[in-house]
Amino acid sequence: MPWHGPDGRRLYYEDTGRGDAVVLMPGWAGNIIEFGWLRAALSPGFRVVAVDLPGSGRSEPQPRGYAASYYHDDARVLLGLLDALGVSAAHLAGFSDGGEEAVLMAALRPGLALSLFTWGAAGKIEVTPDELTSIENVVDQPTDGLAPLAAYLATAYGPDSARIMTRSWAQAMRDLVAAGGDISRGSAHLITCPALIVAGTYDPYCPPALTGELAALIPKGQFLEAPGAGHEVHVSHAAWLAGQLTRWLAGH
């Protein structure tokens, strides 16, 4: 299996196809398996480096405790993977936390990014205390809307590990919100590549208005709404998203 990094902090990734590199990153607690169809659509024309985020999917540590600095910490770890693979230029694409990482990577190393494509990422955390409490207790007391997430986390990571993940993540979000909620907006002006920032019409976490603000902060940023979609555009609007991404990459 392809791994990068020391024991206990290894990243799991898969490197397929040939051509310009596309780095593809799923969201928090997700894994690259859910992007199988998207990777298949890209592989004929691109080298696709799909990577599970630290602590998610098959990447370590497991279970992971999250700190408020984890977005920036993870962006540097992911850049280290690309260095190890000899990738000096790449298109960066990601969903949710994977999208947040893509934005940070483009800001931290502008010369690396050929283009940027995200969905479900806004560069800023806006979440209520009640929402964080719901996530914190999701394994044992899932609300109706979070029952699928609770079942997924318990199955994928085991209840004990899932509790560690969700409780530490909720505290990291509290600390981030207390500090102003910024993830990448303060550095978005450093991004020199073209960027397409996508949001679903009904995304409860990164709504179009909030996501559009991030696009406006990127010098070559554009915003695109996924009509009728929620947060997981790649699930509800799979064909639409694949079409948008492939056309975007072909044009850049």
Secondary structure as GFF3:
##gff-version 3
##sequence-region A 1 252
A	DSSP	beta_strand	3	4	.	.	.	ID=ss1
A	DSSP	beta_strand	11	16	.	.	.	ID=ss2
A	DSSP	beta_strand	21	25	.	.	.	ID=ss3
A	DSSP	three_ten_helix	32	35	.	.	.	ID=ss4
A	DSSP	alpha_helix	36	42	.	.	.	ID=ss5
A	DSSP	beta_strand	47	51	.	.	.	ID=ss6
A	DSSP	alpha_helix	70	84	.	.	.	ID=ss7
A	DSSP	beta_strand	90	95	.	.	.	ID=ss8
A	DSSP	alpha_helix	97	108	.	.	.	ID=ss9
A	DSSP	beta_strand	113	119	.	.	.	ID=ss10
A	DSSP	alpha_helix	129	136	.	.	.	ID=ss11
A	DSSP	three_ten_helix	144	146	.	.	.	ID=ss12
A	DSSP	alpha_helix	147	157	.	.	.	ID=ss13
A	DSSP	alpha_helix	159	178	.	.	.	ID=ss14
A	DSSP	three_ten_helix	185	190	.	.	.	ID=ss15
A	DSSP	beta_strand	195	200	.	.	.	ID=ss16
A	DSSP	alpha_helix	208	217	.	.	.	ID=ss17
A	DSSP	beta_strand	221	226	.	.	.	ID=ss18
A	DSSP	alpha_helix	233	236	.	.	.	ID=ss19
A	DSSP	alpha_helix	238	251	.	.	.	ID=ss20
###
